[in-house]
Amino acid sequence: MSALPPLNTDTIWAILNEEIDDATVNQLVWHYLGYRYDQSSQKWDTSQVAEDWKQEYPEPPDFIANRPPTVKLTRSIPVENKQLLKEKLGFQGYKVGEFGPRQTRRATAANWLLGYLQTR
């Protein structure tokens, strides 16, 4: 994995504005979920991953390409953090006709990361 951008509001905006590629968005979520890639064994270390994630996803999922892991990510966001993008960043969402599942999944990842940032 390459060096990740810092977890801050600039990075969250870059995710929303599609200035960060999908692979890096995935890597950010994986990192903060606790997934680490061990170069020596060529395997994912899940020792820091919550048990429910580890059982369902022994290897980190692609949140942008696949709906099921994004649904799980959405459900893991505490109710009080569901509107963080709007409340903390003033993000009004995407315009109708200008977004699809990919942008929605990126927004979910951004919201989850912002929630993680808020609690740390």
C-alpha positions in Angstrom: 0.0 0.0 0.0 1.2 3.5 -0.8 1.4 6.3 1.7 -2.1 7.4 2.6 -3.2 11.0 2.8 -3.8 12.3 6.3 -7.2 11.8 7.8 -8.5 15.4 7.9 -11.4 17.4 6.4 -9.3 18.2 3.3 -9.0 14.5 2.6 -12.7 14.0 3.2 -13.5 16.8 0.7 -11.0 15.3 -1.8 -12.9 12.0 -1.5 -16.3 13.7 -2.1 -14.8 15.8 -5.0 -13.3 12.7 -6.6 -9.7 14.1 -6.3 -8.6 10.9 -4.6 -8.8 7.6 -6.5 -11.1 4.8 -5.5 -8.1 2.5 -4.5 -6.9 5.1 -2.0 -10.4 5.6 -0.6 -10.6 1.9 0.0 -7.1 1.9 1.6 -8.1 4.7 4.0 -11.2 2.8 5.2 -9.2 -0.5 5.4 -6.5 1.2 7.5 -9.0 2.7 10.0 -10.9 -0.5 10.2 -7.6 -2.1 11.3 -6.5 -4.0 8.2 -2.8 -4.2 7.7 -0.9 -5.9 4.9 2.1 -7.9 5.9 4.6 -7.8 3.1 6.7 -10.7 4.5 3.8 -13.2 4.7 2.0 -11.6 1.7 -1.3 -11.8 3.7 -3.6 -9.4 5.5 -3.2 -9.0 9.2 -6.6 -8.7 10.8 -5.5 -8.7 14.5 -6.7 -5.0 14.8 -10.0 -5.6 12.9 -13.3 -5.8 14.8 -14.5 -9.4 15.0 -17.7 -8.8 12.9 -15.6 -7.3 10.1 -12.9 -10.0 10.4 -15.4 -12.8 10.2 -17.3 -11.4 7.2 -14.3 -9.9 5.4 -11.1 -11.8 6.3 -9.6 -9.7 3.5 -10.6 -6.0 3.1 -13.5 -5.5 0.7 -13.8 -3.1 -2.2 -16.2 -0.6 -0.8 -16.5 1.4 -4.0 -17.2 -1.5 -6.4 -19.4 -3.6 -4.1 -22.6 -2.7 -2.4 -22.7 -5.3 0.5 -19.6 -4.1 2.3 -20.8 -0.5 1.9 -24.1 -1.4 3.5 -22.2 -2.9 6.4 -20.1 0.3 6.6 -23.3 2.4 6.6 -24.9 0.4 9.4 -21.7 0.7 11.5 -22.0 4.5 11.5 -23.6 5.6 14.8 -27.0 7.4 14.4 -25.5 10.7 15.7 -22.9 10.6 13.0 -25.2 9.8 10.0 -25.4 13.5 9.0 -21.8 14.5 9.7 -21.0 15.5 6.1 -23.8 18.0 6.2 -23.4 19.1 9.8 -19.6 19.5 9.9 -18.7 20.1 6.3 -21.8 21.7 4.8 -21.9 19.0 2.1 -25.2 19.3 0.4 -24.9 16.0 -1.5 -24.6 15.4 -5.2 -27.0 16.9 -7.8 -29.6 14.7 -9.3 -28.4 13.1 -12.5 -24.8 13.8 -11.6 -24.2 10.8 -9.3 -24.5 7.1 -9.3 -23.7 4.2 -6.9 -19.9 5.0 -7.1 -20.4 8.5 -5.8 -22.9 7.3 -3.1 -20.4 4.7 -1.9 -17.6 7.3 -1.8 -19.8 9.6 0.3 -20.5 6.7 2.6 -16.8 6.1 3.0 -16.2 9.8 3.5 -18.9 9.9 6.2 -17.6 6.9 8.0 -14.0 8.3 7.9 -15.3 11.7 9.2 -17.1 9.9 12.0 -13.9 8.0 12.8 -12.0 11.4 12.8 -14.6 12.9 15.1 -14.3 10.1 17.7 -10.5 10.2 17.8 
